Amino acid sequence: MSRQTKTRSWCQPLVLVTVLFLAAYAAQAQPYLGTGAGNPGVSTGADNTALGDNALSSNTSGFFNTAVGFDACRSNTSGFLNTALGTFALDANTTGSVNTAIGAGALPSNTTGSSNTAVGTDALDSNTTASANTAVGYEALFGTTTGGNNTALGANALGHTSGSNNIGIGVLAGTNIAGGSYNIDIGNTAPGNESNTIRIGDVNHQTAAFLAGVNGATSASGVAVYVDASGQLGTVTSSLRFKEDVETMGDASRDLMKLRPVTFRYKAGYDDGSHLQQYGLIAEEVAKVYPELVQYDDKGQPLTVRYHWINTMLLNEVQKQHGKIEEQDAQLARQKAQLEEQEARLKRLESLLGRQPEAAKAP
């Protein structure tokens, strides 16, 4: 079938609907078409459009509403500025206003919620009184009832959440969040219910990340950012209020000298093309001496070394060496004082011996 034929086939229903709509508009003051559409003779609302059986059939005073489809905006009474396009779209809405529902079953349970946008079959299916939700995609935000200020873009995105202020972008994004709030999930289903969490990407599919605006940007008062084996980003906290079992390091760093510093270059596939000579340690070797200094991958294999811990261990060794040097300096000072005292005594003895009268010569 040619593109032109396909276009004509797609446009024919739309043309038919338009013709019927215009005919209805010419026949009455407000454009209503369908059994019970617009609740004529009862509704006092102005500038409403109803096309389809029972569309806006309960309207009393609502105005500036547009309902197209069987049972679209069927229960609306005084709600205004609503747009419902599709069978059962905004079906239960009574006083909710400024809602947009496009797709069969979009926002069908909404009663008093306002400023919601649902685009897609069954989008915001269970929403009743919540407001300011945006759902685009099949069954996006399907399960939310009273949670508001959510944004879901993608089929089944945030499909089970009842929380608020969540953002889910991508198919099934954030679908495992139940009552959690203030989450941002992009291309991630979330491992379970949680709040105040950002998740971007899926470890099963994304193996590299690039972020513009970081390289070369100075953050003079910032701190280093670290990543754990699960991909969580964070900073190291040093305050005592976060710590327990605090003890002086003592001899815990004494085996540092067993570690072997090496130079190396990364293999092709892990190198960025610069092939620079690197300086560091071998994680497998470190694991034999200090297993806790090594971060392991999800298979339990050594992955990298926690180099930032080594700095403190080196400081401990330096302080121990400094203590020994101070002790040796004190000992040398004492020895120097003893030598000076002995030298002074020798000088005094030599002086006494020099003043004695010469022994009488033999005849």
Residue pairs with C-beta under 8 A, 6 or more apart in sequence:
1 9
17 51
20 33
20 51
21 31
21 33
21 51
23 33
24 31
24 32
24 33
24 51
25 31
28 40
30 38
30 40
30 46
30 47
30 48
30 49
30 50
31 49
31 50
31 51
32 38
32 40
32 48
32 49
32 50
32 51
32 55
32 56
33 50
33 51
33 52
34 50
34 51
34 52
34 53
34 54
34 55
34 70
35 53
35 54
36 53
36 54
36 55
36 57
37 50
37 51
37 52
37 53
37 54
37 55
37 56
37 57
37 67
38 48
38 50
38 55
38 56
38 57
38 59
39 56
39 57
39 58
39 59
39 60
42 59
42 60
43 56
43 59
43 60
43 61
43 62
44 60
44 61
45 59
45 60
45 61
45 62
45 63
45 65
45 78
45 80
46 63
46 64
47 63
47 64
48 56
48 59
48 62
48 63
48 64
48 65
48 66
48 67
49 65
49 66
49 67
49 68
50 56
50 57
50 59
50 65
50 67
50 68
50 72
50 73
51 67
51 68
51 69
52 67
52 68
52 69
52 70
52 71
52 72
52 87
53 70
53 71
54 70
54 71
54 72
54 74
55 67
55 68
55 69
55 70
55 71
55 72
55 73
55 74
55 84
56 62
56 65
56 67
56 72
56 73
56 74
56 76
57 74
58 74
58 75
58 76
58 77
58 94
59 65
59 73
59 76
59 77
60 77
60 78
61 77
61 78
62 76
62 77
62 78
62 79
62 80
62 82
62 97
63 80
63 81
64 80
64 81
65 73
65 76
65 79
65 80
65 81
65 82
65 83
65 84
66 82
66 83
66 84
66 85
67 73
67 74
67 76
67 82
67 84
67 89
67 90
68 84
68 85
68 86
69 84
69 85
69 86
69 87
69 88
69 89
69 104
70 87
70 88
71 87
71 88
71 91
72 84
72 85
72 86
72 87
72 88
72 89
72 90
72 91
72 101
73 79
73 82
73 84
73 89
73 90
73 91
73 93
74 88
74 91
74 92
75 91
75 92
75 93
75 94
75 111
76 82
76 90
76 93
76 94
77 94
77 95
78 94
78 95
79 93
79 94
79 95
79 96
79 97
79 99
80 97
80 98
81 97
81 98
82 90
82 93
82 96
82 97
82 98
82 99
82 100
82 101
83 99
83 100
83 101
83 102
84 90
84 93
84 99
84 101
84 106
84 107
85 101
85 102
85 103
86 101
86 102
86 103
86 104
86 105
86 106
86 121
87 104
87 105
88 104
88 105
88 108
89 101
89 102
89 103
89 104
89 105
89 106
89 107
89 108
89 118
90 96
90 99
90 101
90 106
90 107
90 108
90 110
91 108
91 109
92 108
92 109
92 110
92 111
92 128
93 99
93 107
93 110
93 111
94 111
94 112
95 111
95 112
96 110
96 111
96 112
96 113
96 114
96 116
96 131
97 114
97 115
98 114
98 115
99 107
99 110
99 113
99 114
99 115
99 116
99 117
99 118
100 116
100 117
100 118
100 119
101 107
101 108
101 110
101 116
101 117
101 118
101 123
101 124
102 118
102 119
102 120
103 118
103 119
103 120
103 121
103 122
103 123
104 121
104 122
105 121
105 122
105 125
106 118
106 119
106 120
106 121
106 122
106 123
106 124
106 125
107 116
107 118
107 123
107 124
107 125
107 127
108 122
108 125
109 125
109 126
109 127
109 128
109 145
110 116
110 124
110 127
110 128
110 129
111 128
111 129
112 128
112 129
113 127
113 128
113 129
113 130
113 131
113 133
113 148
114 131
114 132
115 131
115 132
116 124
116 127
116 130
116 131
116 132
116 133
116 134
116 135
117 133
117 134
117 135
117 136
118 124
118 127
118 133
118 135
118 136
118 140
118 141
119 135
119 136
119 137
120 135
120 136
120 137
120 138
120 139
120 140
120 155
121 138
121 139
122 138
122 139
122 142
123 135
123 136
123 137
123 138
123 139
123 140
123 141
123 142
124 133
124 135
124 140
124 141
124 142
124 144
125 139
125 142
125 143
126 142
126 143
126 144
126 145
127 133
127 141
127 144
127 145
128 145
128 146
129 145
129 146
130 144
130 145
130 146
130 147
130 148
130 150
130 164
131 148
131 149
132 148
132 149
133 141
133 144
133 147
133 148
133 149
133 150
133 151
133 152
134 150
134 151
134 152
134 153
135 141
135 150
135 151
135 152
135 157
135 158
136 152
136 153
136 154
137 152
137 153
137 154
137 155
137 156
137 157
137 171
138 155
138 156
139 155
139 156
139 159
140 152
140 153
140 154
140 155
140 156
140 157
140 158
140 159
140 168
141 150
141 152
141 157
141 158
141 159
141 161
142 156
142 159
142 160
143 159
143 160
143 161
143 162
144 150
144 158
144 161
144 162
144 163
145 162
146 162
147 161
147 162
147 163
147 164
147 166
147 181
148 164
148 165
149 164
149 165
150 158
150 161
150 163
150 164
150 165
150 166
150 167
150 168
151 166
151 167
151 168
151 169
152 158
152 159
152 166
152 167
152 168
152 169
152 173
152 174
153 168
153 169
153 170
153 173
154 168
154 169
154 170
154 171
154 172
154 173
155 171
155 172
156 171
156 172
156 175
157 168
157 169
157 170
157 171
157 172
157 173
157 174
157 175
158 166
158 168
158 173
158 174
158 175
158 177
158 185
159 172
159 175
160 175
160 176
160 177
160 178
161 168
161 174
161 177
161 178
161 179
161 180
162 178
162 179
163 177
163 178
163 179
163 180
163 181
163 182
163 183
163 195
164 181
164 182
165 181
165 182
166 174
166 177
166 180
166 181
166 182
166 183
166 184
166 185
167 174
167 183
167 184
167 185
167 186
168 174
168 175
168 177
168 183
168 185
168 186
169 185
169 186
169 187
170 185
170 186
170 187
170 188
172 189
173 185
173 186
173 187
173 188
173 189
174 183
174 185
174 188
174 189
174 190
175 189
175 190
176 189
176 190
176 191
176 192
176 193
177 183
177 185
177 190
177 192
177 193
177 194
178 193
179 193
180 193
180 194
180 195
180 197
181 195
181 196
182 195
182 196
183 190
183 194
183 195
183 196
183 197
183 198
183 199
184 197
184 198
184 199
184 200
185 198
185 199
186 199
186 200
186 201
187 200
187 201
187 202
187 205
187 206
188 199
188 200
188 201
188 202
189 202
190 197
190 199
201 209
203 231
223 235
223 236
224 235
224 236
224 308
225 233
225 234
225 235
226 233
226 234
226 235
226 236
226 308
227 233
228 234
228 295
229 295
229 296
229 297
229 298
229 303
236 308
240 246
249 312
249 313
249 316
250 316
252 313
252 316
253 313
253 314
253 316
253 317
254 317
255 289
255 290
256 310
256 313
256 314
256 317
258 289
259 281
259 285
259 286
259 289
259 290
260 281
260 282
260 285
261 279
261 280
261 281
262 279
262 280
262 281
262 282
263 277
263 278
263 279
264 277
264 278
264 280
265 271
265 275
265 276
265 277
265 278
266 275
266 278
280 305
280 307
281 305
281 307
283 294
283 302
283 303
283 304
283 305
284 302
286 293
286 294
286 302
286 305
287 293
287 294
287 302
293 305
293 306
293 309
293 310
294 302
294 303
294 304
294 305
294 306
295 302
295 303
295 304
295 305
295 306
296 302
296 303
297 303
